[in-house]
């Protein structure tokens, strides 16, 4: 029983950190990116996107694995939701946001209008990722209670 509780606590902690990081991106970086002229945005991604990726990918994978481990040792409906959320975030990231990040950073991959449209698409999908992240965190907290 103690190991199951520890697994759920670990899941909640990592899901909380992951959700918080996504909220920081959505609340601070996205408005900053939207204010940049498209050429500056593409330059920013070429220089800095790897740094964000180096934090978010391991954090997202750790949150997902912790949520799956918690579900495995202490199955329950809240932990199903807690595990499904980071899985969905990882899928959306792999299929939508990460390819866009590479297009932003690639020289001559996008013109200015395409950059604006791609950033708007990225932003909309990120709102879904944030909602899923917060929902997964909330579910893990409910599983603790």
N, C-alpha and C positions, 0 to 999 in steps of 0.2 A: 504494500500500500504506500509506503514511503517513497519508493522509486517512482510510482505512478504520479504522486503529487509533485515530486521534483521535476518530472518530465513535463507536466502541465505548466508548472511555474516557468521552466526554461522556455517553453513554447510561448507563453504569454510575454515574457521579457523580450524575446527576439522578434515576435510579431509587433510588439509595441515600438521597438527601435526601428524596425522596417517601416511601419506606418508613419512614424515621426519623420524619418528621412524622406519619405515620399511627400509628406506634407511640406517639408522644408523646400523641396524642389518645386512643388506646385505653388507655394506661397512666396518664394523669394527668387528662384532662378527663372521660372517661366515668365513672370512680369519683366524681369531684367532682359531676357531674350527677346520678348515682344517689343521692347523699347529700342533694341538695336537695329540699325539698318541691316538689311539682309547680308551684304558682304561681311560686315562685322560679326554677325551671328555665325556665319560659316567659319570665319577665322577663329572665333571663340571655341566652337566645337572641335576644330582641328587641333587646337592646343590643349583644351581642358576636358573634353568628353571622356577621355581615358581615365582621368582622375576620379570622376564621378562613377564611372563603370567599376573601377577598382574597389570602391566602397560598396556600391549597391549590389553588384552581382554576388559577392560572398555573403553579404547580409541577407539578401533574398533567398539564396540557396540554404543558408543556415536556418532561417525562419521556417522555410518549407520543410526541411528535414526534421527540425524540432517539432513542428506541428504534426507531421506524420508519425514520429516516434511517440508523441503523447497520445495520439489516436490509437496506436498499436497497443500501448500498455494500459490505456484507460479508455476503452471505446465509449462513445456517447455522442448524442446529437450535436452538442456544442463543439465538440472536438472534430466532428465531421466538417462543420462549417469553418472551424479554425484551420483545418488542413486544406479545404477546398479553396479558400481565399488566396493563400500565397501561390498555390498551383496555378490558379487563374492569372494572377499577376505575372508569374514567370512566363506563361504562355503568351499573354498580351505583349509583354516586353520583348520576347523573342520574335514574335511575328510582326509587330507594329513599331514599337518605339526604338528598339536597337537598330533595325534596318534604316529607320529615318536618321538616327544619330550618325550612321556611317555615310548616308547621303549628304547630310549637312557638312560633314568633315571632308568629303571627297572633293578634290579640286574640279571645278567645272561640271559637277554632277547636277546642280540645280541653278536655274537663273533666279532673279529676285522674286518674281511672282510665284514660282514654284517653291521657293524657300518659305515665303509667307504662308502659302497654302499647306505646305508640309508641317510647318510649326503649328498651325491651327489644328490640323489633324492630330499631331503629336499631343497637343494640349488636351483635346477632347478625350483621347484614350487614357491620358494620364489621370484625368478626373475619375475615370472608372477604376484605374489601378489604385488611386488613393482611397476611394470608397471601399473597394475590396480589402485593402490593407487595414483600414480602420475597422471594418466589419470583422475581419479575422482576429484582430486584437480583442475586440469586444467579446467575440465568441470564446476566446481563450480565457478571458477574465470571468465570463459566466461559468465556464467549466470549473474554474477555481472555487467559485461560490457554491 
